[in-house]
Amino acid sequence: MFIPSVLVIIGFIIVHIFTDAIKFLDERPTNRLISLVSGGSIAYVLLHLVPELTHYREVVEEATLPGWLEEIDYVTYVAALLGIAVFYGINQLSEKSERENKEEKNLTRPDKSIFALEIGAFSLYNGLIGYLLAELSGENIAAYFIYFIVFSFHFIANNRILHLTHEDLYTKIGRWVLAFSVLAGWILYETTHASDLTIAFLSSFLTGGVVLNILNDELPDEKKSSYPAFLVGMVFIAVLLQVLIK
């Protein structure tokens, strides 16, 4: 499925570069849109990514692992927890730095070192999304379409937060790094051969990161969220997954 994957990657690059140009994201209906997107993202994670953890667990059980890893039950789920821990930790560092800069330096953004750390982490994150595109979509064109829809809105949500947090640093540097990290991940997958075990751990780690970032960036504040929109997004993606992906 080379052509569909190329089109998805090009789409991801365009989304990253031009998120700031989507002016309606600054308007009030955005809260409904974000609720819609978060519902769809959660449905995708729970109905597609999380079930894959069971498959990856079977892959790991059949592989030869170092002794200390073999002692860990549900090791792929532990990898998912690691993904949650990494991105939660980075988010906490960013918020702490921003808070301290506001109090001590009258700055509205975190230190540049935190920007570099956050962009580096999300470059890895985006690279994994590009790298695992074919693995998570298989031979089903509809799966590529759903992958693109879900992660495009996921990228838009992440990009809005990064832009609000790091301001012109994100516009001048961050968005370009993130855009091409998706491409780099895809190229790496197409030009190398990873074992099923490697795919299992990378996918599990990504699943944890996706869960954390959805909860962090896509779920609006209770007072600003729209439950009907959230429900529509959830049902829409759930139905697509059930009808189009067998």
N, C-alpha and C positions, 0 to 999 in steps of 0.2 A: 504493500500500500504506500508506495513512495510518493506519488503525486498528492494524495490527500494529506500526508504528513508535511510535505513542503508547503502546501497552502495554509495549513494550520500554523506552522512556524512563522510564515510571512505575516499572517494575521496577528499573531502574538507580538511581533516586532512593531507593527503599525499601532497596535493598542498601547504599547509602552511609550512610544515616541509622541503620540498625539492625545494621550489622556487629558493633558492640560487644556487642550483645545475644545473639549466637550463642555461648553459653557453652561448647559442646563443642569450640570451637576451642582452648581452653586445655588439653584433655586429650591424653593420649599418642597416641591413634589419629589425631590431627591430622597427624602425619607421613605416614601413608599417604594421607590425604586430599589433602595438598599435593602428594605425588608423583603422585597420580591427576590432579589439576588441571594440574600442569606438563606431564605427558605429553599431555593433551588440548590445552593451549594451544600447545605446540610443533607438534603435528600441524596445528592450524588455521593457524598462521603459515606453515609450510612448504608446505602444500597449497592454501592459499587466498590469503593475503596476498602471499607472495613471488611466486607466478606472476603476480599482478596487476602487479608491477613491469615485467614484459615488455610488458604491454599499455600501461602508462603510458609506457614508453620510446617506443613507436610513436606515442602521442599527442604527445609532446614533439618527436619528429622531424618531425612534420607541421606543427608550430606555428612561428611566427616568434619567435625568441628574440633577446635582446641578443647581440652578437658574442662576448663573453667566455663566455657560457653555451654557445653553439654549439660552442665549442672543447673542451668537456668531454665525453668519452665516457661513456656510461652515466650520464647526469646524474640520472636518477631513483634509481639505486643510490647515487649520491653524496648525494642528499637523505636516503636511508635511513641512510647513515653519519652524517650530521649529527644525525639523531634519536638515534642511539646515543651520539654524542659529547656532546650536550646533557645527556641524563639521567645519563650516567656522570659527567660533570663535577659536576652538582648533588649526586649521591650522594657523591662524594668530598669536596665541601665540607661536607656534613652530617656525615659521619663524622669529618672533621678537627675541626670545631667541637665535636662531642660529646666527642671524646677530650681536647681542650684544656680544656673546661669541667670534665671529671672530674678532671683533674690540677691545675688552677689555682683552680677555684671550688667544687669538690665538688658540682657539678651533674650530673644524669644525662641531660641533654638538650642539644641544640645551642642556639645563640643564637636569639632571636626573629627576627632578620633572616634567618637561614637557614630558619626555619619559614616566613616570608613568601615567600621565594624558592622553596622546595620546593612550597608550596601553590599559588603562582602558576604554576609549571611544570606541576604535575599538573592544574590547572584548564584550562590550554591542552590538555593531553593528553586529559582527559575531554571537553572541548569538541569536540575532533576526533573522538572516538569517537561522540559524539552527532551531529555534523555529517555524518559519513560513513556513518552507519547505512544509509540508503536506497541510497547508491551501492554499498556493499559487499554489500548483501543483494539488490538488484534487485527482481524481481517474484515471488520464490519465498518463500512463507511459511516453509518449512522453514529457509531461510537466516536468517530473522529469529530463529527459535528457536535455532539453533546460535550465532548472534551473541550472543544473550542469555546462553546457558549459558556460553560461553567467557569473555565479558567480565565477567559477574557474578562468577565465581570469580576472575578476574584482579583485579577491583576489591577483592574480599575480601582477597586476598593483599596487595595494595598498602596497603589500609587498615590491616591488622594491623601492617605495618611502620611506617607513619606514626604510628599510635597508640602503639606501643612506643617510638618515637623521640621524639615530641613530647608525649606524655602528655595532660594536660588541655587544652592548647592545641588539639590535634586534636579532642578531644571537643566543646569549646565552640565552636570556630570552623571548623576545617579540614573536618570531615565535611559541614557545611552548604554551605560554599563549593564543595566537590567535587561534592556532590549536584546543586546547581543549575547548575553549569557544564556538565554533560551536557545538561540541559534547554536552557540558553542556546545551546549548539552546534546542537542539533536545530532550535530555533526559527529560528536564523540561516539554516540550510539551507532551511527551509520558506518563508521570507519573502524570500529573495534568489535570485539566479541566478549560480552560479559557472561559469566556463568549464571545459572538459575539462582544460585545462592546469593550472588552479588545483587541481582535484581530484587530478590526477596528482602534483603536488608535495606536497600535504597528505597524501595517502594514503601516499606513499613515506616522508615524515618520520615519520608515525605508525607505519609498519611497523618502522622502526628503533627507535623508542621502545618498542614492544611487545616486540621481541626482547630489548632490554637489560633491561627490567623483569621479564620472565619469568626470565631467567638470574639476575637480582639477587634477586628476591623470592619466586619460586615454586619454585626448585630447592632442596630441603632439603640440609643437610650430608650428606656421603656416609654417615656413620655413622648418621644418622637417617632416611635415605631408604628407600623401598621400591621396588625395581626392578619387582616384579610389578604393583604399583599404577600405577607410571609407565607400564608397557607397556599395561595395560588402558585407561588414559586415552587414550593415543596411538592405539591400535587403534580404540577406540570413536568418537572424533571423526573419524578417517580414514575409517571405514566410513560414518558419517553423511554426510560430505561427498561420498563417492563415490556413495552410494545416493540421497540426497535432493536433491543439487544437481547438476544437469546443465548 
